[in-house]
Amino acid sequence: KLELQGVRVHLLRKRWRLDPILWWSLRRLVVRERFDAVLSMLQGTNLHNLLVTPTVRGVACLISYRGGTVYSWLARTEGRIAYRAQRLITPAASVALDVVERYRIASSKVVHIPNGCDSSRFTPGDGQKQLEARQQLGLPPDALILYTPSRIDRTKGQDIMAAALALLQPLISEKEVLWVNTGQCQDLALKRKIEGRVPPFASRVRLLDATDRPEDWYAAADIVVLPSRVEAFSNVLLESSFSGRLFVAAAVGETPEVAATIGGGIVYDGSSSDLAAKLTDLLNRPRRELIAEGLRLAGPARNHYSLDHATRKFAETISDAVAERRAGMLVS
């Protein structure tokens, strides 16, 4: 529950099974608490949260759609919910176009709100902050650290990164290069495949569990690498830029647009060979240049992608949807 500009909103985060008892319980909750709007995700089993909201008189239904897998057995339900909702909120222009085409709904219902980043949590860090973060995390102080904050999954492209490292073997042997990935392992076979590709420099690769404090790892890194095959709008781009770290990312989703907006970052074509070429160029540069270029991104990133700006856009969108819902109720 929260209030945005005087509008009471219920955020549906728990995954409800499609159960009649739970359906009616949710409906009674919305009515009893007199919510003005319900905001939920259009993703997988979260769909069932939304089956109730368009049936409650005067309550606006808003959907946050992040893109991703569409299950054929849910397509009809998705389409019905998308059609009946007041607004569909997407983080990426490409996702907004996909929503309009997939569900055949009016483009006026789709609102593009880029992700925001918490500037109080992710702060720019110079060489001294980098050294302190490495001491705290037990990382070598003089290594060139490549950091990937992603779950281990084929869509996140860690195998592409491993292939690029194999191409970089002479450079890795010459310099103290370390690749760190923090994230939940969702594909054990892929993890073993990655570990199998890097025996010559296995000590230079660390596949670690997810962390509650990614900001410390950003501070410790020299370069943030995002080798994903699929992304809509990756928060990694914002978190690394807010932290003053240069990113190298595949040209998927909104990545090229983010790089153009903040005037920096390295975008590659998605292949391991191009990633290796981009990393070779960066790893041959002095660390002070990498830090300086990363710090240059922090200002533009904070100006364009602040969390406050995204929150205001959400509040305006919800208020407009509630007003529209109430106006329609008065007309009827």
Secondary structure, DSSP 8 states (H G I E B T S, - for coil): -EEETTEEEEEE-S---S-HHHHHHHHHHHHHTT-SEEEEE-SGGGHHHHTTGGGSTT-EEEEE-------GGGHHHHHHHHHH-SEEEESSHHHHHHHHHHHT--GGGEEE----B-TTTS----HHHHHHHHHHHT--TT-EEEEE---B-GGGTHHHHHHHHHHTHHHHHHTTEEEEEES-BS-HHHHHHHHHH-GGGGGGEEEE---S-HHHHHHH-SEEEE--S--SS-HHHHHHHHTT-EEEEES-TTHHHHHHHHT--EEE-S-HHHHHHHHHHHHTS-HHHHHHHHHHHHHHHHHHSBHHHHHHHHHHHHHHHHHHHHHHHHH-
